[in-house]
Amino acid sequence: MSYLINELFGTMLLVLLGDGVCMNLNLNKSGQKGGTSTHGGIGWGLAVMVPAFIFGKATGAHFNPSVTIALAVQGSLSWGLVPFYVIGQMIGGFLGAAILTVMYHDHLAATPENDVKRGCYCTAPSIRNTGLNFLSEFVDTFVLMFAICGIGQTVAGDSGLNYVFVFGIITAIGMSFGGVTGYAMNAARDFSPRLCFALLCPGDNKDPDWGYSWIPVVAPICGAVVAVLVYGALPFPA
């Protein structure tokens, strides 16, 4: 149960800071509306790094079902713990988005465009193409998980330096690939806030885009699993 609670709070904080950046930069009447993609990319990197420092020793700071499932496939995590991790992550993602919905209620109400509001909660492709959208999320998460594997082998000790490198990975992925599908890489960061948008966001005629919603769930899991398998098969020198 401790894994569930820690992953819940860590994912909640990740979504609070990450989707908070999106709301801060895009909603009407926000004092920082109009900030650049650089602001967003760095903000999302920090959104992952901050809770990682807090909960890293407790759970490994997954905050992402794709990471959890891939580590179970790799053998680094017991399959018996996977439901506790994933349930905590999904609930945490919803709660983080729900808190933001209250904080930014007036700004959400002042923003009539469905796509703008939805984009503060979850991702969407800039060009809708199912195959290429799937590939984008697959590659994004492959890079994320492959890099996490490499960091785990390279950075030793409890200095927390590995979480600084994770900040670099998230920022790099966002700045290189973010314009294609929004680099979700994480069902808890995408599906849970999408559900919150559908249920709690102020406004009428909301479209959560359920038809696209499966891609940021399935593609990241596939990309992460392939990443650990490829990494494990590489002939690294002893």
N, C-alpha and C positions, 0 to 999 in steps of 0.2 A: 504493500500500500504506500510505503514511503516513496517508491519510485514514481507511482502515479501522481502523488501530491507534488513532488519536486518538478516533474516534467510539466505538470499542469501550470504551476506558477512560472516556470521558466518560459514556456510557450506563450502564456498570457503576457508576460513582459515583452517578449519578442514582438508579438503582434501590436501591443500598445505602442512601442517605439517605432516599429516599421510602418504599420498602417497610419500611425500618427503623423509620420513624415508626409505620407500621401495626402492626408486631409489638410495638413498645415499648408502644403504647397498648392493645392488645387481647389479648395472650397471657397465659395464667395465669402467676402468679408473677413477672411483670415488675414491677419496682419503680415503674414509672410507668403501670401499667394503670389505665384509667378516665379518662385525660386527655380533654379535650374536642375537639370538631370544630375549634375554633379552633387548638388545638395541631397537629392534623393538617393543616389548610389552610396554616398558616404553614410547617410543616415541609416540605410538598411544594413550596411556592414556593422555599424555600431549597435544596431538593434539585435544582431545575433551575438556580438561579442560581449555585451554587458551581462545578459543572463548567463552566458557561458562561464564567465568568471565566478558568478554567484553559485551556480549549481553544478559546475564541472566535476567536482569531487564526489558529489552525491549520486549523480546518474550518468556522468559522461557528457551531459549537456547535448542530448540529441535534438529535442524540440521538433522532430521531423520524423513521421512514420517511414519515409524512404530510408533514412539513415538507420533507424532501428531495425527494419527488416533486413537491410543489407548486412548489418553487423551480425544478425542472427544467422544469415546464410553463410557468412564468413566463419562463424563459430566463435566470435568474440562476445556474443551475448546469448544467454539461454533463451530458447523459444518460449519457455514458460513465463518469462518476464515481458515478452512482446506485447501481450494485451494490456498490461498495466501501463507500459510506456505510451502505447498508441491511444488508449482511452484518455489518459491524462493530457496528451498533446492536443487531441481534438477538442476536448472540453476547454482547455486553456486558450486555444485559438478563438473559440466562440466568446469566451468571457472577455478576452482582450478587446475584441471588436465591439462587444456590448458596452464596455466602459467608454470606449471612444465615441460610440453613438450618443451617449449621454453628454460627454464633454463637448462634442461638436454639434449638438442637436440643432442649435440656431443656425449654424453655418450650413449644415446639411439641408435644413428647411429653406435656406436662402439660395440654394443651388438647384435649379430646376432640371438640369440635364441628367438623365438616368445614367448615361455612360460615365460621366464625371464622378458621380456619387459611387456607382458600383466599382469604378476603378480605384477608389480609396479603400475598398475592402478586399478586392480580389483581382485576378489578372484577366486579360483578354488579348487575343492576337491583333497585331496591327494590320495584318492581311490574313483573312480567314482561309486557311488551307489545312484540312485535317491532318494529312500526312506530314507536311512540313511543320505544322504546329506541334505535333507529337514529337517529331525529330528534334525540334528546338528544345523542348522541355527534357527530352531524353539526354541530349548532349550537355545541357546546362547542369543536370544533376550528375551525369557521369563525371564531368570535370570536378564538381564539388566533392563527390565521394572519393574519387581517385586522389585528389589533393589531400583530403582528410586522412586517407590511408598512408600517404607519403609523410605527412606531418607526424602521424603517430609513430612511424619508424625512425624519424629523424630527431624529433624534439623529445628529450628525456627529462624526467624530474617533474616537480610540482610548481615550476616558476610561473605557469600560466602563459608562457610564450606561445604555446600552441593556439591559444584563443586569439591572440593578436594576429597570427597567421590566418586563422579562419576569417577574421575581419577582412584581411587582404583578399582572400579567395572570393568572398561574397561581393566585395566591391569590384573586383576584376571581372567577375561573371556579369554583374549588372552593367558595367560600362562597356563590355564587349558584346553582350547578347541581349541586353534588356529591352531593346527596341522591337524585338521580334514577337515575344509572347509575355513579356513582363517578368521572366525568370522566377516563376513560382517555386518550383523544385520541392514543394512541400504541401501536402494535403491539409495539414493543420493551419498553415498560413493562408490557404486559398479556399478550400471547401468550407471550413468552419466559419470564417468571416463572410463568405458568400451566403451561407445560411442565415447569419445574423443580419446581413443586408436585406434579405428577403423578408425576415420576420420583424425586424425592429427599426430599420431606417425610416425616417419620416418621409412622406410623399406618397402619391398615388401612382398606379400603373407601373410599378417597379418590375424590371426584367432582370432576374439574376443570371440569365444566360445559362440555364441548366444544360442545354445542348452541348456547350463547350466544357462544362465543369468536370467531365471525366478525365480530360487530358491532363490537367495539373495534378490529378490523383494517380493515374496509372503510369504515365510516362516517367515521372520521377522515380517511382519504385523500380521500373525496368532499368532505367539508367544507373541507379545506385547499385542494383544487384550485379549488373554487367561490370560495373567499375571494380567491385571487390573481386570478382572472378578474374578479370584481366590482370589486376594488380597482383593477385596471388599466383598467377601463372608466369609472371615476368621473372627472368633469371637474374635477380639482383646478386651482386657479389657478396660473399660472406663477410 
